[in-house]
Amino acid sequence: MRKIIHVLIALLLISVLAGCANDSKDTENKTESRPKHKVAKQKTDQAEETAPASEIPAPEEEKPTLVERLCGKYSFRYNEEECTVLNLFTFGDNLYAFAGDAMSEEGDETPEVYSFWVMELLPEKAADLRSIDADACDVYVLTFSVMSNLTKYWSAPQAGRIELTDDGILFDGKHYVKDERVEDVFPYHKGSGKVDPDLMGLWRQKGTEAPLYFDFDGQTVTIYQKSPGTEVFFGRGGYEADGKKITGTYSVASSAYQPSDLEAEYSLTQDGTLTLHLTDVILDHPEQMELERITEDEIPVITLQDARAAGLTEDREYDMYAQSEETVSTVDEEPFYGVWVSAFTERADAEKIVDALSDKGFNASIVFSPDWENLSPKAYHCVTAGRFMSEEEADRALEQVKEAGYKDAYVKSSGKRKGERVYYTLYSLDRGSSVQIEADRVILKGVQVDDLSGEEPLTMNLIIDKNSGFDKSCDMQFFENYQNGDSAFDWFVRNADSEEYEDYSTVLGVFDVSITGDHIDSYYGSYWWD
């Protein structure tokens, strides 16, 4: 009997042990099929249960890439007073630098920049700047500035090298040291209001080959656009968002500390689309745009090969003042016959008619009447369906315009252009001595005026009023804080009255304008002095 009991007990033990072995095998198979990060977590949890805290290894921190380690503020001192400052910053794995010549004495809190430029540091391969082990990289530098060459690149990419040191970087043959006294090129980057957690992260504009990117990171927003053949647009600032509206202030690297307003209504759809209704247009993008959420890996890294493929080669002409007439936009100065459709006191009304005529195939444009001898001396924005050298050509076009529904259109010669194209330079906003602001006009006192003939400059007083406007050829990104519908008077007064940013006001610099006598009729361009 005892033998039978012992046999039964032995069989029972064998059965239990076999079952445990099968369970262990099943568990092992299941563990191998899980994602690796879950396995690691399971092992960590088991370790916490069985090992003292002092024996648990700390999780490995992700090593920063070379491009991340390079970011920061640096200076190179020539002597006790003169230095060059560098701000290195990144978007994705693209590396950029704001550089400036500055004056400061040892011990000064902040070197004062008086001349500046932006550099794009292109790697030969995207992986070069992504390295977590390397401390140096060959780069090819593209440089541009709003202070010269009409804001365009100075040359083809120039070979260079950047290397980390214990106390700074080696770049351009100079040893730049870390220097927190250097002013941040994005001084408005910290917001103070509430943010919408649904906005956080990276967004890319839909439906365009040169999209804008928005990166909402805490209370900081970065606005970015870069194509291989064009200068980078890099803006950063602070913002707040309440679920319906975004408001903030940002600066653009190429404009050196000058503030721009960010204001947009926004909405998020269930499919993850972010729709922005911008109050102020950014570059030439529409006021309303749709964006999609992306990851940082989806931001393209622009390399030397990309730049060369886009035409940035040694045989290209980079001097914008030496460009041929075919590549530089010009303003029509010659008399012409117009097929006149309508005239408005508000330019925005005229633009609607131009758009309608353009949709019908006409080469429509707006003409400011006081600029032309045969047109009204009163300020009207006149719409013509074309500019023709002979009256016969205009008459033939007139028939087509009337057939398109504009029955009151007529032909008339513009006469000679009255406005003279000049450049004026404004260095200071000192009230009384340099600028006099009145209720309906601004007087610029004793400004330097250069005409296009290249003769000796003159010193003049110039007047800006409600009839002073912006030509349609203007690149409005260089007229900071411009708002849709502004006259030149509105824009000037708003910026001149902003005492907080007076040292870097957008109304200072070199401006391309047309004048009649001492009156500024239209603005064509805004530049910093060379």
LINTACOR-V469179 format. One record per residue. N is the residue number from 1. SS is DSSP state (H for helix, E for strand, L for the rest). PSI is psi in radians with two decimals (NA if undefined). D_FIRST is the distance of its C-alpha to the first C-alpha in Angstrom with 1 decimal. Layout:
N:SS:PSI:D_FIRST, N:SS:PSI:D_FIRST
This chain:
1:L:-0.79:0.0, 2:H:-0.66:3.8, 3:H:-0.73:5.4, 4:H:-0.74:5.2, 5:H:-0.76:6.4, 6:H:-0.67:8.7, 7:H:-0.76:10.0, 8:H:-0.74:10.8, 9:H:-0.72:12.6, 10:H:-0.77:14.4, 11:H:-0.72:15.6, 12:H:-0.74:16.8, 13:H:-0.73:18.7, 14:H:-0.73:20.3, 15:H:-0.77:21.5, 16:H:-0.77:23.0, 17:H:-0.65:24.7, 18:H:-0.72:26.1, 19:H:-0.72:27.5, 20:H:-0.69:29.2, 21:H:-0.73:30.7, 22:H:-0.74:32.2, 23:H:-0.73:33.6, 24:H:-0.68:35.2, 25:H:-0.73:36.7, 26:H:-0.78:38.1, 27:H:-0.72:39.6, 28:H:-0.75:41.1, 29:H:-0.73:42.7, 30:H:-0.70:44.1, 31:H:-0.69:45.7, 32:H:-0.45:47.5, 33:L:-0.09:49.2, 34:L:2.77:50.7, 35:L:2.56:54.2, 36:H:-0.67:54.5, 37:H:-0.46:55.9, 38:H:-0.67:52.9, 39:H:-0.80:50.5, 40:H:-0.69:52.7, 41:H:-0.72:52.5, 42:H:-0.78:48.7, 43:H:-0.66:48.5, 44:H:-0.76:51.0, 45:H:-0.75:49.1, 46:H:-0.67:45.9, 47:H:-0.69:48.0, 48:H:-0.54:49.4, 49:H:-0.50:45.9, 50:H:-0.36:44.7, 51:L:2.60:47.9, 52:L:2.63:50.7, 53:H:-0.60:53.9, 54:H:-0.34:55.8, 55:H:-0.09:53.7, 56:L:2.12:54.1, 57:L:2.43:56.7, 58:L:2.49:59.7, 59:L:2.51:60.2, 60:L:2.28:62.9, 61:L:2.51:66.3, 62:L:2.22:68.1, 63:L:2.42:71.0, 64:L:2.60:74.5, 65:L:2.94:76.5, 66:H:-0.76:79.8, 67:H:-0.60:81.8, 68:H:-0.67:80.1, 69:H:-0.42:80.8, 70:H:-0.45:84.4, 71:L:2.46:85.2, 72:E:-2.98:87.2, 73:E:2.35:90.8, 74:E:2.84:92.8, 75:E:2.64:96.4, 76:E:2.12:98.6, 77:E:2.22:101.6, 78:L:-0.70:104.9, 79:L:-2.87:106.7, 80:L:-0.39:106.8, 81:L:-0.57:107.7, 82:E:2.46:106.5, 83:E:2.88:103.0, 84:E:2.34:101.0, 85:E:2.66:98.0, 86:E:2.32:94.9, 87:E:2.04:92.3, 88:E:2.27:89.5, 89:E:2.87:87.3, 90:E:2.69:85.0, 91:E:2.12:83.9, 92:L:-2.23:80.8, 93:L:0.44:81.2, 94:E:2.36:85.0, 95:E:2.30:87.0, 96:E:2.77:90.3, 97:E:2.39:92.8, 98:E:2.18:95.6, 99:E:2.61:98.2, 100:E:2.51:101.3, 101:E:2.37:104.2, 102:E:2.81:104.5, 103:E:2.30:106.6, 104:L:2.64:105.1, 105:L:2.73:105.8, 106:L:2.25:103.1, 107:L:-0.28:101.5, 108:L:2.52:102.3, 109:L:-0.80:99.5, 110:L:2.14:99.8, 111:L:2.38:101.8, 112:E:2.02:104.1, 113:E:2.31:103.8, 114:E:-0.21:107.1, 115:E:2.39:106.2, 116:E:2.85:102.9, 117:E:2.88:101.1, 118:E:2.48:97.7, 119:E:2.41:95.7, 120:E:2.09:93.0, 121:E:1.73:91.0, 122:E:2.27:89.6, 123:E:2.85:87.0, 124:L:-0.64:87.2, 125:L:2.55:83.6, 126:H:-0.60:81.6, 127:H:-0.34:78.8, 128:H:-0.76:81.3, 129:H:-0.20:81.4, 130:H:-0.05:77.7, 131:L:2.42:76.6, 132:L:-0.11:74.4, 133:L:-0.62:75.2, 134:L:2.60:78.9, 135:L:0.09:81.6, 136:E:2.78:84.6, 137:E:2.43:85.6, 138:E:2.33:88.7, 139:E:2.80:90.3, 140:E:2.10:93.2, 141:E:2.19:95.3, 142:E:2.27:97.1, 143:E:2.44:99.5, 144:E:2.86:101.4, 145:L:2.55:103.2, 146:L:-0.12:105.0, 147:L:-0.12:107.7, 148:L:2.84:108.8, 149:H:0.58:108.9, 150:H:0.63:108.6, 151:H:0.15:104.9, 152:L:2.93:103.9, 153:L:2.51:102.2, 154:L:-0.52:104.5, 155:L:3.13:103.4, 156:L:2.87:100.7, 157:L:2.28:97.4, 158:E:2.27:98.2, 159:E:2.42:95.8, 160:E:-3.05:94.4, 161:E:2.48:91.4, 162:E:2.37:89.5, 163:E:2.35:87.4, 164:E:2.47:85.5, 165:L:3.10:86.4, 166:L:-0.56:85.2, 167:L:0.20:87.9, 168:E:-2.37:88.9, 169:E:2.70:89.6, 170:E:2.17:91.9, 171:E:2.39:93.7, 172:L:0.61:97.0, 173:L:0.19:97.8, 174:E:2.64:97.5, 175:E:1.80:95.0, 176:E:2.33:94.2, 177:E:2.65:92.5, 178:E:2.38:90.3, 179:L:1.74:92.6, 180:L:-0.12:91.5, 181:L:-0.35:95.1, 182:L:2.33:95.7, 183:L:2.40:96.0, 184:L:2.25:93.2, 185:L:-0.31:94.6, 186:L:1.31:92.6, 187:L:-0.20:93.7, 188:L:0.38:92.6, 189:L:-0.09:89.0, 190:L:1.99:87.4, 191:L:2.99:87.3, 192:L:-0.03:87.1, 193:L:-2.96:86.1, 194:L:2.73:83.0, 195:L:2.80:81.3, 196:L:1.99:79.4, 197:H:-0.41:75.9, 198:H:-0.30:76.0, 199:H:-0.35:78.9, 200:L:2.41:77.1, 201:E:-2.96:76.8, 202:E:2.41:78.8, 203:E:2.51:80.9, 204:E:2.37:83.0, 205:E:2.42:85.9, 206:L:2.72:85.4, 207:L:0.41:87.8, 208:L:2.59:89.9, 209:L:-0.31:89.9, 210:L:1.30:90.9, 211:L:2.71:88.6, 212:L:2.53:88.7, 213:E:2.43:85.5, 214:E:2.27:84.6, 215:E:1.88:82.1, 216:E:1.95:81.3, 217:E:1.73:79.6, 218:L:-2.18:79.5, 219:L:0.29:83.1, 220:E:2.39:84.5, 221:E:2.38:85.5, 222:E:2.32:86.5, 223:E:2.24:88.6, 224:E:2.44:88.8, 225:E:2.33:90.4, 226:L:2.17:90.7, 227:L:2.66:91.8, 228:L:-0.55:92.3, 229:L:0.07:96.1, 230:L:2.73:96.9, 231:L:2.48:97.0, 232:L:2.51:93.9, 233:E:2.05:93.9, 234:E:1.86:91.7, 235:E:2.53:91.9, 236:E:2.46:89.8, 237:E:-3.04:90.1, 238:E:2.73:88.6, 239:E:2.94:87.9, 240:E:2.69:86.4, 241:E:2.34:84.9, 242:L:0.23:84.4, 243:L:-0.28:82.6, 244:L:-0.54:85.9, 245:E:2.43:88.4, 246:E:2.28:88.4, 247:E:2.54:91.2, 248:E:-3.08:91.7, 249:E:2.34:93.9, 250:E:2.84:93.4, 251:E:2.72:95.5, 252:E:2.35:95.7, 253:H:-0.73:95.6, 254:H:-0.24:98.8, 255:H:0.02:100.7, 256:L:1.40:100.0, 257:L:-0.19:98.9, 258:L:2.33:100.8, 259:E:2.54:98.9, 260:E:2.54:98.1, 261:E:2.43:96.9, 262:E:2.08:93.6, 263:E:2.18:93.5, 264:E:2.44:91.5, 265:E:2.56:89.9, 266:E:2.77:86.5, 267:E:2.63:83.7, 268:E:2.30:80.2, 269:L:2.93:78.9, 270:L:-0.46:75.3, 271:L:0.10:75.4, 272:L:0.22:76.1, 273:E:2.32:79.8, 274:E:2.13:82.1, 275:E:2.19:85.6, 276:E:2.37:88.4, 277:E:1.65:91.9, 278:E:2.39:93.8, 279:L:-0.74:97.0, 280:L:2.25:98.4, 281:L:2.42:97.9, 282:L:2.12:96.1, 283:L:-2.33:97.9, 284:L:0.41:98.8, 285:L:2.70:95.6, 286:L:2.79:95.8, 287:L:-0.58:95.6, 288:E:2.30:92.5, 289:E:2.70:89.6, 290:E:2.45:86.0, 291:E:2.66:83.4, 292:E:2.58:79.8, 293:E:2.40:77.1, 294:E:3.03:76.4, 295:L:2.89:74.5, 296:H:-0.51:76.3, 297:H:-0.31:75.4, 298:H:-0.01:77.6, 299:L:2.06:80.7, 300:L:2.47:82.5, 301:L:2.11:83.5, 302:L:2.17:87.1, 303:E:3.02:87.7, 304:H:-0.74:90.8, 305:H:-0.69:90.3, 306:H:-0.76:90.2, 307:H:-0.76:93.5, 308:H:-0.67:95.2, 309:H:-0.46:94.1, 310:L:0.07:95.7, 311:L:0.08:99.0, 312:L:1.30:99.0, 313:L:2.98:100.4, 314:L:-0.49:103.2, 315:L:0.09:105.8, 316:L:2.58:105.7, 317:L:2.05:108.5, 318:L:-0.30:107.1, 319:L:1.86:110.4, 320:H:-0.41:110.7, 321:H:-0.20:114.3, 322:H:0.06:114.9, 323:L:2.62:113.1, 324:L:2.87:115.2, 325:L:-0.43:116.4, 326:L:-0.42:113.9, 327:L:-0.08:110.9, 328:L:2.25:112.3, 329:L:2.46:112.7, 330:L:2.79:116.3, 331:L:2.32:118.1, 332:L:2.09:120.8, 333:L:-0.34:124.1, 334:L:2.58:126.5, 335:L:2.66:128.2, 336:L:2.88:126.7, 337:E:2.22:127.0, 338:E:2.62:124.3, 339:E:1.66:123.2, 340:E:2.21:122.9, 341:E:-0.77:120.4, 342:E:2.95:120.1, 343:E:2.51:120.4, 344:E:2.65:118.5, 345:L:-0.43:118.7, 346:L:2.22:114.9, 347:H:-0.61:113.5, 348:H:-0.63:110.2, 349:H:-0.69:112.1, 350:H:-0.64:113.7, 351:H:-0.58:110.4, 352:H:-0.70:109.1, 353:H:-0.68:112.1, 354:H:-0.77:111.7, 355:H:-0.73:108.1, 356:H:-0.74:109.2, 357:H:-0.69:111.9, 358:H:-0.68:109.6, 359:H:-0.44:107.2, 360:L:0.05:110.1, 361:L:0.12:110.9, 362:L:2.59:113.8, 363:L:1.23:114.1, 364:L:2.69:114.5, 365:E:2.93:115.1, 366:E:2.36:116.3, 367:E:2.25:119.7, 368:E:2.02:120.8, 369:H:-0.69:124.3, 370:H:-0.27:126.0, 371:H:-0.20:125.2, 372:E:2.45:127.5, 373:L:-0.74:131.3, 374:L:-0.02:131.6, 375:L:2.98:128.7, 376:L:2.37:128.7, 377:L:-0.31:129.2, 378:L:2.73:126.9, 379:L:1.74:123.2, 380:L:2.50:121.7, 381:E:1.81:118.7, 382:E:2.41:120.2, 383:E:2.19:118.1, 384:E:2.52:119.5, 385:E:0.26:117.9, 386:E:2.88:119.0, 387:E:2.19:121.6, 388:E:2.49:124.3, 389:L:-0.38:127.1, 390:L:2.71:129.6, 391:H:-0.57:130.5, 392:H:-0.76:130.2, 393:H:-0.74:126.5, 394:H:-0.68:125.9, 395:H:-0.68:127.7, 396:H:-0.70:125.4, 397:H:-0.58:122.3, 398:H:-0.70:123.8, 399:H:-0.74:123.6, 400:H:-0.66:119.9, 401:H:-0.72:119.2, 402:H:-0.68:121.1, 403:H:-0.46:119.2, 404:L:-0.03:116.0, 405:L:0.00:117.1, 406:L:1.35:119.1, 407:L:-0.45:122.4, 408:L:0.10:124.1, 409:L:2.65:123.5, 410:E:2.90:126.7, 411:E:2.39:127.8, 412:E:2.54:129.4, 413:E:2.46:130.0, 414:L:-0.43:128.2, 415:L:-3.06:131.1, 416:L:2.62:130.6, 417:E:2.31:127.6, 418:L:-0.65:128.8, 419:L:2.39:125.8, 420:E:2.29:125.8, 421:E:2.21:122.5, 422:E:2.92:122.1, 423:E:2.32:119.5, 424:E:2.64:119.6, 425:E:2.19:117.7, 426:E:2.08:116.7, 427:L:-0.40:115.5, 428:L:2.68:115.5, 429:L:0.37:115.0, 430:L:2.10:117.4, 431:E:2.37:118.9, 432:L:-0.91:122.7, 433:L:-0.60:123.1, 434:L:-0.64:120.9, 435:E:2.35:119.7, 436:E:2.00:121.4, 437:E:2.12:119.2, 438:L:3.11:121.1, 439:L:-0.60:120.1, 440:L:0.15:120.8, 441:E:2.84:121.1, 442:E:2.34:120.1, 443:E:2.09:122.7, 444:E:2.05:121.6, 445:E:2.24:124.2, 446:E:0.67:125.5, 447:E:2.63:122.7, 448:E:2.27:123.1, 449:E:2.16:123.8, 450:E:2.25:123.6, 451:E:3.01:124.8, 452:L:-0.09:123.5, 453:L:-0.25:126.7, 454:L:0.15:125.7, 455:L:3.05:128.8, 456:L:2.42:128.9, 457:L:2.70:126.7, 458:E:2.85:128.4, 459:E:2.12:127.7, 460:E:2.81:127.5, 461:E:2.30:126.5, 462:E:2.61:124.2, 463:E:2.29:123.3, 464:E:2.23:120.0, 465:E:-2.96:120.1, 466:L:-0.33:118.4, 467:L:-0.04:120.0, 468:L:2.22:118.4, 469:E:-2.95:115.4, 470:E:2.25:112.9, 471:L:2.65:113.5, 472:L:-0.29:110.8, 473:L:-0.12:110.4, 474:L:2.39:109.1, 475:L:1.76:105.6, 476:H:-0.18:104.7, 477:H:-0.36:101.8, 478:H:0.07:104.5, 479:L:1.34:106.0, 480:L:2.51:103.2, 481:L:0.31:102.7, 482:L:2.42:104.8, 483:L:2.51:104.0, 484:L:2.27:104.7, 485:L:-0.08:108.2, 486:L:2.41:109.5, 487:L:2.94:113.1, 488:H:-0.55:113.8, 489:H:-0.83:115.1, 490:H:-0.83:111.9, 491:H:-0.78:109.8, 492:H:-0.84:112.1, 493:H:-0.73:112.4, 494:H:-0.76:108.7, 495:H:-0.62:107.9, 496:H:-0.51:111.0, 497:L:-0.07:110.1, 498:L:1.51:106.5, 499:H:-0.49:107.2, 500:H:-0.57:103.6, 501:H:0.43:103.9, 502:H:-0.64:107.6, 503:H:-0.45:107.2, 504:H:0.53:105.4, 505:L:2.45:107.1, 506:L:-0.24:107.0, 507:L:-0.07:110.7, 508:L:2.56:111.6, 509:E:-2.73:112.2, 510:E:2.29:114.2, 511:E:2.36:114.8, 512:E:2.04:116.2, 513:E:2.85:118.4, 514:E:2.45:121.4, 515:E:2.62:124.3, 516:E:1.93:127.5, 517:L:-2.10:129.8, 518:L:0.17:127.7, 519:E:2.25:125.2, 520:E:2.05:121.7, 521:E:-0.87:121.1, 522:E:2.56:117.8, 523:E:2.41:115.0, 524:E:-0.39:113.8, 525:E:2.76:111.5, 526:E:2.22:110.2, 527:E:2.76:109.8, 528:L:2.79:109.6, 529:L:2.52:112.4, 530:L:NA:112.3
